[in-house]
Amino acid sequence: MSGFDTWREAFCRRHATLAAYLPQPIAPLPEVARQAANQAEFTLSVATYMDKVMPASRIAKGRAALAQNQHLLDDLHKRYQVPGEIIVAIWGIETDFGAIQGDIPVLRALATLAHTGPRASYFEAELLAALQLVAAGTTTPDFTGSWAGASGHCQFMPSAVLEYGVDHDGDGHADIWGDDPTDALASIASYLSAHGWQAQAPWLTETPPDQPETLLIPAGLPGPAFRTGPNFQVLLSYNRATLYALGVGLLANAIAETAAPPHWPDRLPLGRAELGKLQETLTAKGYDTKGADGLLGPDTRAAIRAWQKANGLPADGFPSKELLLHLG
């Protein structure tokens, strides 16, 4: 008996009622296991990332989607206080307005990830949530999505559908997958509202970098600088990557025509090994990055800024190759 078969039998014993909704026979997806084990390192420059996230074609499609769904979005704004351009921007970035929702069987993907890997317990919980959706008739056993189990127009994990999914059209199910995006757009608004979206509060505003230590400067100086508001933190709850939240905010501004996309310097970020070395060096010099995992987060940015400020440099918090060389 394979390791997956052993896991499956144990899972079915523990959760007999929900396990009855698993497609039979269920087998792991090797491509999902490979993807989980070999996630690509994020090495795009900010300029390249933003070109992918908000090309002119997506801005134009976003404006058309905003106009086509204006009545619905106005209703959602009244109910959840989330502006339509934010909802449309997330929709555009996640699935190109529903065009690319993923074609991997979600139940098989989640079963694969629940069987193996460091986050097996998380994915088993998501598998149970997905089976609850199937049991309730919200979706079918063959529904598809990404290799990690996110699905629908809004790319929700199954637990997010259970907790934040909205049956806005009143047909009895929060259908985030169908041709009609009504429930998916309402679910995005529901999610952001539940995570603390504040009416009339800003998400981000481009500003002169006169106090760089207080600003978000994603590509380092002399690149664009932003003052973030409380709703920027809410966008981060949807996806913890700073560039993702920045992309949503900038795309929303462009769709609403309140601000043009900024011009970015094309500076390559450090690779993960280089960033890990930078974190180790900063920590050794007394600027604690709270770990050396090679991932850029607020602790690392704060440590870089503290070192820059102590050495009389503009405190932009950007982990450049020049900074790594300077630190030795």
Residue pairs with C-beta under 8 A, 6 or more apart in sequence:
3 115
3 116
4 27
4 28
4 111
4 112
4 115
7 114
7 115
8 26
8 111
8 115
11 19
11 111
11 114
11 124
11 127
12 19
12 22
15 128
15 131
17 135
18 128
18 131
18 132
18 135
19 131
21 131
21 134
21 135
21 141
22 107
22 111
22 131
22 141
23 105
23 107
23 108
23 141
23 142
26 107
26 108
26 111
27 108
28 108
28 111
28 112
28 115
29 104
29 105
29 108
29 109
29 112
29 147
31 104
31 147
32 104
32 108
32 109
32 112
32 113
32 147
33 112
33 113
33 116
33 117
35 147
35 148
36 112
36 113
36 116
36 117
36 147
36 148
37 117
41 271
41 272
42 269
43 268
43 269
43 271
44 52
44 269
45 219
45 264
45 266
45 267
45 268
45 269
46 218
46 219
46 223
46 243
46 264
46 267
46 269
47 219
47 264
47 265
47 266
47 267
48 266
49 243
49 247
50 243
50 247
50 250
50 261
50 264
53 93
53 243
53 247
53 251
54 93
54 247
54 250
54 251
54 254
54 261
58 92
58 96
58 251
59 251
59 254
59 255
59 261
61 92
61 96
61 97
62 85
62 88
62 89
62 92
62 97
62 251
62 254
62 255
63 255
63 257
65 88
65 91
65 92
65 97
66 73
66 84
66 85
66 88
66 255
66 256
69 84
69 88
69 181
69 185
70 84
72 168
72 182
72 185
72 186
73 84
73 87
73 88
73 185
74 84
76 82
76 84
76 87
76 168
76 185
76 186
76 189
77 83
77 84
77 189
79 189
80 189
80 190
80 192
80 193
80 197
81 193
81 197
81 198
81 199
82 188
82 189
82 192
82 193
82 197
83 252
83 256
85 252
85 253
85 255
85 256
86 192
86 203
86 235
86 248
86 249
86 252
87 185
87 188
87 189
87 192
88 97
88 185
88 252
88 255
89 247
89 248
89 249
89 251
89 252
89 255
90 154
90 188
90 238
90 248
91 97
91 98
91 153
91 154
91 181
91 184
91 185
91 188
92 251
92 255
93 244
93 247
93 248
93 251
94 153
94 154
94 155
95 101
95 152
95 153
95 154
95 155
97 153
97 181
98 153
98 179
98 181
98 184
101 144
101 145
101 151
101 152
101 153
101 155
101 177
102 144
102 145
102 146
102 147
102 150
102 151
102 155
103 144
104 144
104 145
104 146
104 147
105 142
105 143
105 144
106 130
106 143
106 144
106 145
106 149
106 151
106 158
107 127
107 130
107 131
107 134
107 141
107 143
109 145
109 146
109 147
109 148
109 149
110 123
110 124
110 126
110 127
110 130
110 149
110 158
111 127
113 119
113 120
113 123
113 148
113 149
114 120
114 123
114 124
114 126
114 127
117 123
123 149
125 159
126 149
126 157
126 158
126 159
127 149
127 158
129 157
129 158
129 159
129 161
129 162
130 149
130 158
132 158
132 162
133 139
133 158
133 161
133 162
134 140
134 141
134 143
136 173
137 173
138 161
138 165
138 173
138 174
138 175
139 173
139 175
139 177
143 151
143 177
144 151
145 151
145 152
145 155
146 155
149 157
149 158
150 156
150 157
151 158
151 176
151 177
152 161
152 176
152 177
152 184
153 176
153 177
153 181
153 184
153 185
154 176
154 184
154 185
154 187
154 188
154 191
156 164
156 165
156 176
156 187
156 191
160 191
161 174
161 176
161 187
163 194
164 187
164 190
164 191
164 194
165 174
165 176
165 183
165 187
165 190
166 174
166 183
166 186
166 187
166 189
166 190
167 173
167 174
167 175
167 183
168 182
168 183
168 185
168 186
169 175
169 180
169 182
169 183
173 183
174 183
174 187
175 183
175 184
176 183
176 184
176 187
177 184
191 237
191 238
192 234
192 235
192 237
192 238
195 234
195 237
195 238
196 230
196 233
196 234
196 237
197 231
197 234
198 230
198 231
198 234
201 229
201 230
201 231
202 227
202 228
202 229
202 230
202 231
202 232
203 228
203 229
203 231
203 232
203 234
203 235
203 248
203 249
203 252
204 216
204 226
204 227
204 228
204 229
204 232
204 246
204 249
204 250
205 226
205 227
205 229
205 259
206 224
206 225
206 226
206 259
206 262
207 215
207 225
207 226
207 227
208 225
209 215
209 217
209 221
209 222
209 225
209 314
209 316
212 221
212 225
212 314
212 315
212 316
212 317
213 305
213 309
213 315
213 317
214 227
215 225
215 226
215 227
216 225
216 226
216 227
216 228
216 242
216 246
217 223
217 224
217 225
217 226
217 316
217 317
217 318
218 224
218 226
218 242
218 243
218 246
218 318
219 264
219 265
219 267
219 318
220 265
220 267
220 316
220 317
220 318
220 320
221 314
221 316
221 318
222 265
223 262
223 264
223 265
223 267
224 262
224 263
224 264
225 316
226 246
232 245
232 249
235 244
235 245
235 248
235 249
236 242
236 244
236 245
238 244
238 245
238 248
239 245
242 296
250 259
250 261
250 262
253 259
254 260
254 261
267 318
267 320
268 321
269 275
269 296
269 319
270 278
270 319
270 320
270 321
270 324
271 294
272 294
272 295
273 294
274 294
274 321
274 324
275 294
275 295
275 296
275 300
275 319
276 292
276 293
276 294
277 292
277 324
278 300
278 304
278 319
278 323
278 324
278 327
279 289
279 291
279 292
279 293
279 294
279 300
279 303
280 292
281 324
281 327
281 328
282 288
282 289
282 300
282 303
282 304
282 307
282 327
283 289
283 292
283 303
285 307
285 327
287 303
287 304
287 306
287 307
288 299
288 303
289 299
289 300
289 303
290 299
290 300
291 299
296 319
300 319
301 317
302 317
304 315
304 317
304 318
304 319
304 323
305 315
305 316
305 317
306 315
307 327
308 314
308 315
308 316
308 317
308 323
309 315
